[in-house]
Amino acid sequence: SPSSNAWAQLVDRLLASRHYGARWARHWLAVARYGESDGFEYNRPREDFWHYRDWVIRSLNEDLPYDQFAQMQIAGDAIKPGTLEGHAAVGFLVCGTHNAVVGGEPLMKQGIREDELEGVVGAISQTFLGLTANCARCHDHKTDPITTDEYYLFSGTVAGVNHGSKELSTEDGNVTPVYTVISSYPGAVRIYHRGDVASPGREVKPSGLRAVRNVPREFKLDACASDQERRLKLAEWITDPRNAIFLRVIVNRVWHYHFGVGLVETPNDLGFQGGRPSHPELLDW
């Protein structure tokens, strides 16, 4: 087209397409480790998990601001309680594998539960903060300033997250099952020496990470705070406007998917072991 507006019109048309959300959702769902089955030997299908996938596509097409996009995936069931939207969004927390066939031996059950929580901690910290906090479960992080104690403080924020299905009302009044977070009382959160559930240590209160500067890590929650209270505080802490890491990580992801490589070439790890930014001033800007 000879028109000087042809390029702008093409971009506007593609951005307005409903396929825009689906294309970008493919990238996000990969980061979120989205899967429509549990994994492990029985690998049960999650037939009602498509609600999370569709929520991601719809949010991208509707230009949901990124801080709200993150908050909803961490605490949507608390932000919009009782709604299909809120429970679909927190599907992010239960995207990972889930061992639904657990033996009756208490320590084995607790060990499997701690494995699952490590997966959630890894997903949240790598997706939104570019930090491999899950590496500190059994020992202080080898390269980043995250201690084992801090790992358990952080995992305490999601200790009430469980996999399951709920029936919720849709906008047209129908009822539909949704694979989502089943919230439970987290109970006491303890530090396990070298990650061994047979070696419980002192009780700790849930909080953030010291490595995220400029945002106080203390949540000022009681040890008996509910699961949703904890996750709301976590969502607010991660998306705090003073948290520059939160912004750098998503800018780097968008750059990565536009150009094939990020300004930091390891989008999930902006820590010491990750790549060095090729243009740090540009990333900060």
PyRosetta script that sets phi, psi and omega in degrees:
from pyrosetta import init, pose_from_sequence

init()
pose = pose_from_sequence("SPSSNAWAQLVDRLLASRHYGARWARHWLAVARYGESDGFEYNRPREDFWHYRDWVIRSLNEDLPYDQFAQMQIAGDAIKPGTLEGHAAVGFLVCGTHNAVVGGEPLMKQGIREDELEGVVGAISQTFLGLTANCARCHDHKTDPITTDEYYLFSGTVAGVNHGSKELSTEDGNVTPVYTVISSYPGAVRIYHRGDVASPGREVKPSGLRAVRNVPREFKLDACASDQERRLKLAEWITDPRNAIFLRVIVNRVWHYHFGVGLVETPNDLGFQGGRPSHPELLDW")
pose.set_psi(1, 134.3)
pose.set_omega(1, 179.0)
pose.set_phi(2, -77.8)
pose.set_psi(2, -8.4)
pose.set_omega(2, -176.3)
pose.set_phi(3, -66.8)
pose.set_psi(3, 138.7)
pose.set_omega(3, 177.8)
pose.set_phi(4, -70.1)
pose.set_psi(4, -15.8)
pose.set_omega(4, -179.2)
pose.set_phi(5, -94.5)
pose.set_psi(5, 0.3)
pose.set_omega(5, -172.2)
pose.set_phi(6, -58.5)
pose.set_psi(6, -43.6)
pose.set_omega(6, -177.4)
pose.set_phi(7, -65.8)
pose.set_psi(7, -46.1)
pose.set_omega(7, -179.8)
pose.set_phi(8, -61.8)
pose.set_psi(8, -39.4)
pose.set_omega(8, 179.6)
pose.set_phi(9, -66.7)
pose.set_psi(9, -37.0)
pose.set_omega(9, 178.1)
pose.set_phi(10, -64.1)
pose.set_psi(10, -45.9)
pose.set_omega(10, 179.8)
pose.set_phi(11, -61.8)
pose.set_psi(11, -45.5)
pose.set_omega(11, 179.7)
pose.set_phi(12, -61.1)
pose.set_psi(12, -39.7)
pose.set_omega(12, -179.4)
pose.set_phi(13, -66.0)
pose.set_psi(13, -40.8)
pose.set_omega(13, -179.7)
pose.set_phi(14, -69.5)
pose.set_psi(14, -39.0)
pose.set_omega(14, 178.7)
pose.set_phi(15, -66.2)
pose.set_psi(15, -31.4)
pose.set_omega(15, -179.3)
pose.set_phi(16, -80.3)
pose.set_psi(16, -13.9)
pose.set_omega(16, -177.5)
pose.set_phi(17, -67.9)
pose.set_psi(17, 141.9)
pose.set_omega(17, 177.3)
pose.set_phi(18, -67.1)
pose.set_psi(18, -18.7)
pose.set_omega(18, 179.2)
pose.set_phi(19, -73.4)
pose.set_psi(19, -17.3)
pose.set_omega(19, 177.8)
pose.set_phi(20, -56.3)
pose.set_psi(20, -49.9)
pose.set_omega(20, -179.2)
pose.set_phi(21, -62.5)
pose.set_psi(21, -37.7)
pose.set_omega(21, -179.4)
pose.set_phi(22, -68.3)
pose.set_psi(22, -39.2)
pose.set_omega(22, 179.6)
pose.set_phi(23, -63.3)
pose.set_psi(23, -48.1)
pose.set_omega(23, -178.4)
pose.set_phi(24, -73.1)
pose.set_psi(24, -29.4)
pose.set_omega(24, 177.8)
pose.set_phi(25, -62.7)
pose.set_psi(25, -33.6)
pose.set_omega(25, 178.0)
pose.set_phi(26, -58.0)
pose.set_psi(26, -41.5)
pose.set_omega(26, 179.2)
pose.set_phi(27, -67.0)
pose.set_psi(27, -46.4)
pose.set_omega(27, -177.2)
pose.set_phi(28, -65.1)
pose.set_psi(28, -41.7)
pose.set_omega(28, -178.4)
pose.set_phi(29, -64.8)
pose.set_psi(29, -30.1)
pose.set_omega(29, 175.7)
pose.set_phi(30, -67.7)
pose.set_psi(30, -41.5)
pose.set_omega(30, 177.5)
pose.set_phi(31, -64.8)
pose.set_psi(31, -39.8)
pose.set_omega(31, -177.4)
pose.set_phi(32, -75.1)
pose.set_psi(32, -4.4)
pose.set_omega(32, -176.3)
pose.set_phi(33, 58.4)
pose.set_psi(33, 41.5)
pose.set_omega(33, -177.8)
pose.set_phi(34, -63.6)
pose.set_psi(34, 131.2)
pose.set_omega(34, 175.3)
pose.set_phi(35, -147.1)
pose.set_psi(35, 144.2)
pose.set_omega(35, -176.7)
pose.set_phi(36, -98.1)
pose.set_psi(36, 26.3)
pose.set_omega(36, 172.4)
pose.set_phi(37, -152.0)
pose.set_psi(37, 164.7)
pose.set_omega(37, -171.6)
pose.set_phi(38, -77.3)
pose.set_psi(38, -22.8)
pose.set_omega(38, -170.6)
pose.set_phi(39, 82.9)
pose.set_psi(39, -169.1)
pose.set_omega(39, -177.4)
pose.set_phi(40, 62.4)
pose.set_psi(40, -174.8)
pose.set_omega(40, -166.7)
pose.set_phi(41, -65.9)
pose.set_psi(41, -30.7)
pose.set_omega(41, -179.4)
pose.set_phi(42, -90.6)
pose.set_psi(42, -25.9)
pose.set_omega(42, 172.6)
pose.set_phi(43, 46.4)
pose.set_psi(43, 53.5)
pose.set_omega(43, -176.9)
pose.set_phi(44, -64.2)
pose.set_psi(44, 137.6)
pose.set_omega(44, 179.1)
pose.set_phi(45, -70.8)
pose.set_psi(45, 149.0)
pose.set_omega(45, 174.4)
pose.set_phi(46, -106.7)
pose.set_psi(46, 83.9)
pose.set_omega(46, -170.5)
pose.set_phi(47, -69.1)
pose.set_psi(47, -16.0)
pose.set_omega(47, -176.7)
pose.set_phi(48, -109.7)
pose.set_psi(48, 18.3)
pose.set_omega(48, -175.1)
pose.set_phi(49, -88.9)
pose.set_psi(49, -8.3)
pose.set_omega(49, -178.1)
pose.set_phi(50, -63.7)
pose.set_psi(50, -17.4)
pose.set_omega(50, 178.6)
pose.set_phi(51, -60.4)
pose.set_psi(51, -38.8)
pose.set_omega(51, 178.0)
pose.set_phi(52, -65.7)
pose.set_psi(52, -46.6)
pose.set_omega(52, 179.1)
pose.set_phi(53, -56.2)
pose.set_psi(53, -46.8)
pose.set_omega(53, -178.2)
pose.set_phi(54, -67.7)
pose.set_psi(54, -33.4)
pose.set_omega(54, 177.8)
pose.set_phi(55, -64.1)
pose.set_psi(55, -41.4)
pose.set_omega(55, 178.8)
pose.set_phi(56, -61.7)
pose.set_psi(56, -47.5)
pose.set_omega(56, -179.9)
pose.set_phi(57, -60.1)
pose.set_psi(57, -46.6)
pose.set_omega(57, -178.2)
pose.set_phi(58, -64.3)
pose.set_psi(58, -40.7)
pose.set_omega(58, -179.0)
pose.set_phi(59, -63.8)
pose.set_psi(59, -40.3)
pose.set_omega(59, 178.5)
pose.set_phi(60, -67.3)
pose.set_psi(60, -42.2)
pose.set_omega(60, 179.3)
pose.set_phi(61, -67.0)
pose.set_psi(61, -29.2)
pose.set_omega(61, -178.9)
pose.set_phi(62, -92.4)
pose.set_psi(62, 5.3)
pose.set_omega(62, 178.4)
pose.set_phi(63, 57.3)
pose.set_psi(63, 42.3)
pose.set_omega(63, 175.2)
pose.set_phi(64, -59.8)
pose.set_psi(64, 125.6)
pose.set_omega(64, -179.5)
pose.set_phi(65, -54.0)
pose.set_psi(65, 144.8)
pose.set_omega(65, -171.0)
pose.set_phi(66, -62.7)
pose.set_psi(66, -36.1)
pose.set_omega(66, 179.4)
pose.set_phi(67, -63.6)
pose.set_psi(67, -38.7)
pose.set_omega(67, 177.6)
pose.set_phi(68, -70.5)
pose.set_psi(68, -36.5)
pose.set_omega(68, 176.9)
pose.set_phi(69, -57.6)
pose.set_psi(69, -43.3)
pose.set_omega(69, 178.8)
pose.set_phi(70, -71.3)
pose.set_psi(70, -46.0)
pose.set_omega(70, -178.3)
pose.set_phi(71, -58.2)
pose.set_psi(71, -42.7)
pose.set_omega(71, -178.2)
pose.set_phi(72, -64.3)
pose.set_psi(72, -34.5)
pose.set_omega(72, -178.0)
pose.set_phi(73, -76.5)
pose.set_psi(73, -18.2)
pose.set_omega(73, 178.3)
pose.set_phi(74, -96.3)
pose.set_psi(74, -35.7)
pose.set_omega(74, -173.4)
pose.set_phi(75, -145.4)
pose.set_psi(75, 31.1)
pose.set_omega(75, -178.3)
pose.set_phi(76, -58.8)
pose.set_psi(76, -33.4)
pose.set_omega(76, -180.0)
pose.set_phi(77, -69.9)
pose.set_psi(77, -18.8)
pose.set_omega(77, 174.9)
pose.set_phi(78, -94.2)
pose.set_psi(78, -33.6)
pose.set_omega(78, 180.0)
pose.set_phi(79, -71.4)
pose.set_psi(79, -41.5)
pose.set_omega(79, 178.0)
pose.set_phi(80, -127.7)
pose.set_psi(80, 71.8)
pose.set_omega(80, -173.0)
pose.set_phi(81, -63.3)
pose.set_psi(81, 142.9)
pose.set_omega(81, 175.9)
pose.set_phi(82, 74.8)
pose.set_psi(82, 4.2)
pose.set_omega(82, -177.3)
pose.set_phi(83, -103.2)
pose.set_psi(83, 152.6)
pose.set_omega(83, 175.4)
pose.set_phi(84, -63.1)
pose.set_psi(84, -39.8)
pose.set_omega(84, -179.3)
pose.set_phi(85, -60.7)
pose.set_psi(85, -47.6)
pose.set_omega(85, -178.0)
pose.set_phi(86, -63.2)
pose.set_psi(86, -41.7)
pose.set_omega(86, -178.3)
pose.set_phi(87, -78.5)
pose.set_psi(87, -27.4)
pose.set_omega(87, 174.4)
pose.set_phi(88, -67.6)
pose.set_psi(88, -42.0)
pose.set_omega(88, -175.5)
pose.set_phi(89, -62.5)
pose.set_psi(89, -40.9)
pose.set_omega(89, -177.9)
pose.set_phi(90, -75.4)
pose.set_psi(90, 5.6)
pose.set_omega(90, 170.3)
pose.set_phi(91, -54.9)
pose.set_psi(91, -24.9)
pose.set_omega(91, 177.1)
pose.set_phi(92, -51.4)
pose.set_psi(92, -40.4)
pose.set_omega(92, -174.7)
pose.set_phi(93, -72.2)
pose.set_psi(93, -20.7)
pose.set_omega(93, -178.3)
pose.set_phi(94, -116.2)
pose.set_psi(94, 26.0)
pose.set_omega(94, 177.2)
pose.set_phi(95, -70.7)
pose.set_psi(95, -29.5)
pose.set_omega(95, -172.0)
pose.set_phi(96, -73.8)
pose.set_psi(96, 179.2)
pose.set_omega(96, -179.7)
pose.set_phi(97, -64.9)
pose.set_psi(97, 153.6)
pose.set_omega(97, -176.8)
pose.set_phi(98, -143.5)
pose.set_psi(98, 116.8)
pose.set_omega(98, 180.0)
pose.set_phi(99, -84.7)
pose.set_psi(99, 97.6)
pose.set_omega(99, -177.0)
pose.set_phi(100, -85.2)
pose.set_psi(100, -6.1)
pose.set_omega(100, -178.9)
pose.set_phi(101, -114.3)
pose.set_psi(101, 91.9)
pose.set_omega(101, -175.4)
pose.set_phi(102, -115.3)
pose.set_psi(102, 137.3)
pose.set_omega(102, 178.3)
pose.set_phi(103, -68.7)
pose.set_psi(103, 175.4)
pose.set_omega(103, -175.8)
pose.set_phi(104, -87.6)
pose.set_psi(104, -8.3)
pose.set_omega(104, -176.9)
pose.set_phi(105, -71.1)
pose.set_psi(105, 121.4)
pose.set_omega(105, -171.4)
pose.set_phi(106, -56.7)
pose.set_psi(106, -44.0)
pose.set_omega(106, -178.6)
pose.set_phi(107, -66.6)
pose.set_psi(107, -36.3)
pose.set_omega(107, 177.0)
pose.set_phi(108, -64.2)
pose.set_psi(108, -43.6)
pose.set_omega(108, 178.9)
pose.set_phi(109, -62.0)
pose.set_psi(109, -43.1)
pose.set_omega(109, -180.0)
pose.set_phi(110, -66.5)
pose.set_psi(110, -38.1)
pose.set_omega(110, 178.3)
pose.set_phi(111, -63.0)
pose.set_psi(111, -42.8)
pose.set_omega(111, 178.7)
pose.set_phi(112, -65.6)
pose.set_psi(112, -37.8)
pose.set_omega(112, 177.9)
pose.set_phi(113, -63.5)
pose.set_psi(113, -42.6)
pose.set_omega(113, 178.8)
pose.set_phi(114, -66.0)
pose.set_psi(114, -34.4)
pose.set_omega(114, 175.1)
pose.set_phi(115, -60.8)
pose.set_psi(115, -43.0)
pose.set_omega(115, -178.7)
pose.set_phi(116, -66.4)
pose.set_psi(116, -42.0)
pose.set_omega(116, 178.6)
pose.set_phi(117, -64.2)
pose.set_psi(117, -35.9)
pose.set_omega(117, 176.4)
pose.set_phi(118, -60.0)
pose.set_psi(118, -39.4)
pose.set_omega(118, 177.6)
pose.set_phi(119, -63.0)
pose.set_psi(119, -39.9)
pose.set_omega(119, 179.1)
pose.set_phi(120, -67.8)
pose.set_psi(120, -43.9)
pose.set_omega(120, 177.9)
pose.set_phi(121, -59.8)
pose.set_psi(121, -44.2)
pose.set_omega(121, 178.7)
pose.set_phi(122, -62.2)
pose.set_psi(122, -42.1)
pose.set_omega(122, -178.9)
pose.set_phi(123, -64.1)
pose.set_psi(123, -45.7)
pose.set_omega(123, -178.6)
pose.set_phi(124, -66.9)
pose.set_psi(124, -49.0)
pose.set_omega(124, -174.1)
pose.set_phi(125, -68.7)
pose.set_psi(125, -38.1)
pose.set_omega(125, -179.8)
pose.set_phi(126, -76.4)
pose.set_psi(126, -39.7)
pose.set_omega(126, -176.9)
pose.set_phi(127, -68.1)
pose.set_psi(127, -46.9)
pose.set_omega(127, -171.9)
pose.set_phi(128, -101.4)
pose.set_psi(128, -20.8)
pose.set_omega(128, -175.3)
pose.set_phi(129, -121.6)
pose.set_psi(129, -7.7)
pose.set_omega(129, -178.4)
pose.set_phi(130, 62.5)
pose.set_psi(130, 30.6)
pose.set_omega(130, -178.7)
pose.set_phi(131, -125.3)
pose.set_psi(131, 135.7)
pose.set_omega(131, 179.1)
pose.set_phi(132, -90.9)
pose.set_psi(132, 66.1)
pose.set_omega(132, -177.4)
pose.set_phi(133, -62.6)
pose.set_psi(133, -26.3)
pose.set_omega(133, -179.0)
pose.set_phi(134, -64.1)
pose.set_psi(134, -20.5)
pose.set_omega(134, 179.5)
pose.set_phi(135, -68.2)
pose.set_psi(135, -11.8)
pose.set_omega(135, -176.4)
pose.set_phi(136, -98.3)
pose.set_psi(136, 13.6)
pose.set_omega(136, -177.3)
pose.set_phi(137, -64.8)
pose.set_psi(137, -42.2)
pose.set_omega(137, -174.0)
pose.set_phi(138, -104.9)
pose.set_psi(138, -15.4)
pose.set_omega(138, -178.9)
pose.set_phi(139, -160.4)
pose.set_psi(139, 158.7)
pose.set_omega(139, 175.4)
pose.set_phi(140, -55.0)
pose.set_psi(140, 142.3)
pose.set_omega(140, -179.6)
pose.set_phi(141, -54.0)
pose.set_psi(141, 135.1)
pose.set_omega(141, -174.8)
pose.set_phi(142, -68.4)
pose.set_psi(142, -28.4)
pose.set_omega(142, -174.6)
pose.set_phi(143, -128.2)
pose.set_psi(143, -27.5)
pose.set_omega(143, -177.5)
pose.set_phi(144, -103.6)
pose.set_psi(144, 153.7)
pose.set_omega(144, -175.5)
pose.set_phi(145, -76.3)
pose.set_psi(145, 66.3)
pose.set_omega(145, 177.9)
pose.set_phi(146, -131.7)
pose.set_psi(146, 117.9)
pose.set_omega(146, -178.8)
pose.set_phi(147, -90.2)
pose.set_psi(147, 164.7)
pose.set_omega(147, 175.3)
pose.set_phi(148, -59.4)
pose.set_psi(148, -42.5)
pose.set_omega(148, 178.8)
pose.set_phi(149, -56.7)
pose.set_psi(149, -43.7)
pose.set_omega(149, -179.4)
pose.set_phi(150, -64.4)
pose.set_psi(150, -35.7)
pose.set_omega(150, 177.4)
pose.set_phi(151, -55.4)
pose.set_psi(151, -46.0)
pose.set_omega(151, -177.3)
pose.set_phi(152, -73.5)
pose.set_psi(152, -31.5)
pose.set_omega(152, 172.4)
pose.set_phi(153, -60.4)
pose.set_psi(153, -42.7)
pose.set_omega(153, -178.4)
pose.set_phi(154, -71.6)
pose.set_psi(154, -44.3)
pose.set_omega(154, -179.4)
pose.set_phi(155, -64.9)
pose.set_psi(155, -24.8)
pose.set_omega(155, 177.0)
pose.set_phi(156, -63.6)
pose.set_psi(156, -19.9)
pose.set_omega(156, 179.5)
pose.set_phi(157, -73.5)
pose.set_psi(157, -19.6)
pose.set_omega(157, -178.6)
pose.set_phi(158, -122.6)
pose.set_psi(158, 17.4)
pose.set_omega(158, -174.8)
pose.set_phi(159, -68.5)
pose.set_psi(159, -12.3)
pose.set_omega(159, 178.4)
pose.set_phi(160, -99.6)
pose.set_psi(160, 8.3)
pose.set_omega(160, -178.2)
pose.set_phi(161, -83.5)
pose.set_psi(161, 125.7)
pose.set_omega(161, 177.4)
pose.set_phi(162, -131.9)
pose.set_psi(162, 152.8)
pose.set_omega(162, 176.9)
pose.set_phi(163, -81.3)
pose.set_psi(163, 145.9)
pose.set_omega(163, 174.5)
pose.set_phi(164, 169.8)
pose.set_psi(164, -176.1)
pose.set_omega(164, 179.8)
pose.set_phi(165, -121.0)
pose.set_psi(165, 149.0)
pose.set_omega(165, 178.5)
pose.set_phi(166, -135.6)
pose.set_psi(166, 149.4)
pose.set_omega(166, 173.7)
pose.set_phi(167, -97.1)
pose.set_psi(167, 127.8)
pose.set_omega(167, -176.9)
pose.set_phi(168, -134.1)
pose.set_psi(168, 153.7)
pose.set_omega(168, -179.3)
pose.set_phi(169, -82.5)
pose.set_psi(169, 138.8)
pose.set_omega(169, 175.8)
pose.set_phi(170, -89.9)
pose.set_psi(170, 173.9)
pose.set_omega(170, -178.7)
pose.set_phi(171, -63.1)
pose.set_psi(171, -27.9)
pose.set_omega(171, -179.7)
pose.set_phi(172, -90.3)
pose.set_psi(172, 10.0)
pose.set_omega(172, 175.1)
pose.set_phi(173, 90.6)
pose.set_psi(173, -4.5)
pose.set_omega(173, 177.4)
pose.set_phi(174, -79.1)
pose.set_psi(174, 166.4)
pose.set_omega(174, 177.9)
pose.set_phi(175, -113.8)
pose.set_psi(175, 134.0)
pose.set_omega(175, -178.5)
pose.set_phi(176, -135.6)
pose.set_psi(176, 142.7)
pose.set_omega(176, 174.3)
pose.set_phi(177, -77.1)
pose.set_psi(177, 142.2)
pose.set_omega(177, -178.6)
pose.set_phi(178, -132.3)
pose.set_psi(178, 129.2)
pose.set_omega(178, 172.2)
pose.set_phi(179, -78.0)
pose.set_psi(179, 120.8)
pose.set_omega(179, -169.8)
pose.set_phi(180, -157.4)
pose.set_psi(180, -169.3)
pose.set_omega(180, 176.0)
pose.set_phi(181, -80.1)
pose.set_psi(181, 127.8)
pose.set_omega(181, 168.4)
pose.set_phi(182, -100.4)
pose.set_psi(182, 111.8)
pose.set_omega(182, -173.6)
pose.set_phi(183, -82.8)
pose.set_psi(183, 134.1)
pose.set_omega(183, 177.8)
pose.set_phi(184, -133.4)
pose.set_psi(184, 164.5)
pose.set_omega(184, 177.5)
pose.set_phi(185, -68.3)
pose.set_psi(185, 124.4)
pose.set_omega(185, -173.9)
pose.set_phi(186, -68.0)
pose.set_psi(186, -27.2)
pose.set_omega(186, -175.6)
pose.set_phi(187, 72.4)
pose.set_psi(187, -170.6)
pose.set_omega(187, -179.6)
pose.set_phi(188, -69.0)
pose.set_psi(188, 135.9)
pose.set_omega(188, 176.5)
pose.set_phi(189, -104.2)
pose.set_psi(189, 124.8)
pose.set_omega(189, -177.7)
pose.set_phi(190, -120.8)
pose.set_psi(190, 154.5)
pose.set_omega(190, 172.8)
pose.set_phi(191, -83.3)
pose.set_psi(191, 130.9)
pose.set_omega(191, 177.0)
pose.set_phi(192, -102.7)
pose.set_psi(192, 122.1)
pose.set_omega(192, -179.0)
pose.set_phi(193, -61.3)
pose.set_psi(193, 121.8)
pose.set_omega(193, -177.4)
pose.set_phi(194, 53.7)
pose.set_psi(194, 28.6)
pose.set_omega(194, 176.5)
pose.set_phi(195, 75.6)
pose.set_psi(195, 8.8)
pose.set_omega(195, -175.5)
pose.set_phi(196, -89.9)
pose.set_psi(196, 116.8)
pose.set_omega(196, -177.6)
pose.set_phi(197, -67.4)
pose.set_psi(197, -14.3)
pose.set_omega(197, 176.4)
pose.set_phi(198, -82.7)
pose.set_psi(198, -2.8)
pose.set_omega(198, -178.8)
pose.set_phi(199, -126.8)
pose.set_psi(199, 64.9)
pose.set_omega(199, -178.8)
pose.set_phi(200, -71.7)
pose.set_psi(200, 142.8)
pose.set_omega(200, 178.1)
pose.set_phi(201, -112.3)
pose.set_psi(201, -145.7)
pose.set_omega(201, -174.2)
pose.set_phi(202, -71.8)
pose.set_psi(202, 156.4)
pose.set_omega(202, 177.7)
pose.set_phi(203, -80.4)
pose.set_psi(203, 143.2)
pose.set_omega(203, -178.8)
pose.set_phi(204, -131.5)
pose.set_psi(204, 157.8)
pose.set_omega(204, 175.7)
pose.set_phi(205, -96.1)
pose.set_psi(205, 144.6)
pose.set_omega(205, -179.3)
pose.set_phi(206, -64.8)
pose.set_psi(206, 141.9)
pose.set_omega(206, 178.0)
pose.set_phi(207, -161.3)
pose.set_psi(207, 180.0)
pose.set_omega(207, 179.0)
pose.set_phi(208, -88.4)
pose.set_psi(208, -160.6)
pose.set_omega(208, -175.7)
pose.set_phi(209, -112.1)
pose.set_psi(209, 139.6)
pose.set_omega(209, 178.6)
pose.set_phi(210, -65.1)
pose.set_psi(210, -26.9)
pose.set_omega(210, -177.4)
pose.set_phi(211, -64.6)
pose.set_psi(211, -20.7)
pose.set_omega(211, 175.6)
pose.set_phi(212, -88.1)
pose.set_psi(212, 100.9)
pose.set_omega(212, -173.8)
pose.set_phi(213, -80.2)
pose.set_psi(213, 163.6)
pose.set_omega(213, 175.5)
pose.set_phi(214, 74.0)
pose.set_psi(214, -7.5)
pose.set_omega(214, 177.5)
pose.set_phi(215, -122.2)
pose.set_psi(215, 117.8)
pose.set_omega(215, -179.8)
pose.set_phi(216, -55.5)
pose.set_psi(216, 133.0)
pose.set_omega(216, -175.4)
pose.set_phi(217, -81.9)
pose.set_psi(217, -18.5)
pose.set_omega(217, -178.1)
pose.set_phi(218, -74.2)
pose.set_psi(218, 131.1)
pose.set_omega(218, 179.7)
pose.set_phi(219, -92.3)
pose.set_psi(219, -12.1)
pose.set_omega(219, -179.4)
pose.set_phi(220, 55.7)
pose.set_psi(220, 45.4)
pose.set_omega(220, 177.2)
pose.set_phi(221, -104.7)
pose.set_psi(221, 149.7)
pose.set_omega(221, 171.6)
pose.set_phi(222, -69.7)
pose.set_psi(222, 154.6)
pose.set_omega(222, 177.9)
pose.set_phi(223, -61.0)
pose.set_psi(223, -23.9)
pose.set_omega(223, -178.2)
pose.set_phi(224, -97.9)
pose.set_psi(224, 15.4)
pose.set_omega(224, 180.0)
pose.set_phi(225, -59.2)
pose.set_psi(225, 147.5)
pose.set_omega(225, -177.9)
pose.set_phi(226, -71.9)
pose.set_psi(226, 165.7)
pose.set_omega(226, 178.5)
pose.set_phi(227, -58.2)
pose.set_psi(227, -47.9)
pose.set_omega(227, -177.0)
pose.set_phi(228, -67.9)
pose.set_psi(228, -36.2)
pose.set_omega(228, 175.4)
pose.set_phi(229, -60.2)
pose.set_psi(229, -42.6)
pose.set_omega(229, -179.1)
pose.set_phi(230, -64.7)
pose.set_psi(230, -45.5)
pose.set_omega(230, -176.7)
pose.set_phi(231, -70.6)
pose.set_psi(231, -31.4)
pose.set_omega(231, 174.7)
pose.set_phi(232, -62.9)
pose.set_psi(232, -44.9)
pose.set_omega(232, 177.8)
pose.set_phi(233, -62.5)
pose.set_psi(233, -40.7)
pose.set_omega(233, 178.9)
pose.set_phi(234, -62.1)
pose.set_psi(234, -44.8)
pose.set_omega(234, -180.0)
pose.set_phi(235, -62.5)
pose.set_psi(235, -41.3)
pose.set_omega(235, 179.1)
pose.set_phi(236, -66.6)
pose.set_psi(236, -39.7)
pose.set_omega(236, -178.9)
pose.set_phi(237, -66.5)
pose.set_psi(237, -45.2)
pose.set_omega(237, -178.9)
pose.set_phi(238, -63.7)
pose.set_psi(238, -40.5)
pose.set_omega(238, -174.4)
pose.set_phi(239, -95.5)
pose.set_psi(239, 11.1)
pose.set_omega(239, 177.1)
pose.set_phi(240, -54.9)
pose.set_psi(240, 132.4)
pose.set_omega(240, -178.2)
pose.set_phi(241, -56.1)
pose.set_psi(241, -20.8)
pose.set_omega(241, 179.6)
pose.set_phi(242, -81.9)
pose.set_psi(242, -7.9)
pose.set_omega(242, -176.3)
pose.set_phi(243, -86.7)
pose.set_psi(243, 91.7)
pose.set_omega(243, -177.2)
pose.set_phi(244, -68.7)
pose.set_psi(244, -27.3)
pose.set_omega(244, -180.0)
pose.set_phi(245, -61.3)
pose.set_psi(245, -43.0)
pose.set_omega(245, 179.7)
pose.set_phi(246, -54.6)
pose.set_psi(246, -41.0)
pose.set_omega(246, -178.6)
pose.set_phi(247, -76.0)
pose.set_psi(247, -42.1)
pose.set_omega(247, -179.7)
pose.set_phi(248, -59.1)
pose.set_psi(248, -40.3)
pose.set_omega(248, -175.0)
pose.set_phi(249, -63.6)
pose.set_psi(249, -44.5)
pose.set_omega(249, -177.3)
pose.set_phi(250, -74.8)
pose.set_psi(250, -35.7)
pose.set_omega(250, 175.7)
pose.set_phi(251, -60.4)
pose.set_psi(251, -42.1)
pose.set_omega(251, 180.0)
pose.set_phi(252, -65.4)
pose.set_psi(252, -38.3)
pose.set_omega(252, 178.1)
pose.set_phi(253, -63.3)
pose.set_psi(253, -46.5)
pose.set_omega(253, -179.5)
pose.set_phi(254, -61.6)
pose.set_psi(254, -43.1)
pose.set_omega(254, 177.8)
pose.set_phi(255, -60.1)
pose.set_psi(255, -44.5)
pose.set_omega(255, -179.4)
pose.set_phi(256, -57.5)
pose.set_psi(256, -45.9)
pose.set_omega(256, -176.3)
pose.set_phi(257, -77.7)
pose.set_psi(257, -21.8)
pose.set_omega(257, 175.1)
pose.set_phi(258, -78.8)
pose.set_psi(258, -39.8)
pose.set_omega(258, -168.3)
pose.set_phi(259, -116.6)
pose.set_psi(259, -0.7)
pose.set_omega(259, 175.4)
pose.set_phi(260, 93.0)
pose.set_psi(260, -19.6)
pose.set_omega(260, 175.9)
pose.set_phi(261, -150.3)
pose.set_psi(261, 140.2)
pose.set_omega(261, -178.1)
pose.set_phi(262, -78.6)
pose.set_psi(262, 168.0)
pose.set_omega(262, 170.3)
pose.set_phi(263, -60.1)
pose.set_psi(263, -33.4)
pose.set_omega(263, 163.7)
pose.set_phi(264, -109.8)
pose.set_psi(264, 125.2)
pose.set_omega(264, -169.5)
pose.set_phi(265, -78.1)
pose.set_psi(265, -0.9)
pose.set_omega(265, 176.6)
pose.set_phi(266, -118.4)
pose.set_psi(266, 86.0)
pose.set_omega(266, -171.0)
pose.set_phi(267, -59.6)
pose.set_psi(267, -28.7)
pose.set_omega(267, -179.6)
pose.set_phi(268, -87.9)
pose.set_psi(268, -7.4)
pose.set_omega(268, -176.1)
pose.set_phi(269, -139.9)
pose.set_psi(269, 100.1)
pose.set_omega(269, 174.6)
pose.set_phi(270, -100.6)
pose.set_psi(270, 17.0)
pose.set_omega(270, 178.3)
pose.set_phi(271, -83.3)
pose.set_psi(271, -166.2)
pose.set_omega(271, -173.6)
pose.set_phi(272, -63.3)
pose.set_psi(272, -35.8)
pose.set_omega(272, -178.5)
pose.set_phi(273, -79.9)
pose.set_psi(273, -14.0)
pose.set_omega(273, -180.0)
pose.set_phi(274, -76.6)
pose.set_psi(274, 179.0)
pose.set_omega(274, 179.0)
pose.set_phi(275, -70.4)
pose.set_psi(275, 156.3)
pose.set_omega(275, 175.0)
pose.set_phi(276, -86.0)
pose.set_psi(276, 140.8)
pose.set_omega(276, -179.9)
pose.set_phi(277, -62.5)
pose.set_psi(277, 130.2)
pose.set_omega(277, 179.4)
pose.set_phi(278, -69.2)
pose.set_psi(278, -31.6)
pose.set_omega(278, -179.1)
pose.set_phi(279, -137.8)
pose.set_psi(279, 76.9)
pose.set_omega(279, -175.1)
pose.set_phi(280, -59.5)
pose.set_psi(280, -35.1)
pose.set_omega(280, 179.9)
pose.set_phi(281, -66.2)
pose.set_psi(281, -37.9)
pose.set_omega(281, 177.9)
pose.set_phi(282, -66.3)
pose.set_psi(282, -42.2)
pose.set_omega(282, 179.1)
pose.set_phi(283, -62.3)
pose.set_psi(283, -43.1)
pose.set_omega(283, 178.8)
pose.set_phi(284, -65.9)
pose.set_psi(284, -38.6)
pose.set_omega(284, -179.3)
pose.set_phi(285, -66.0)
pose.dump_pdb("model.pdb")
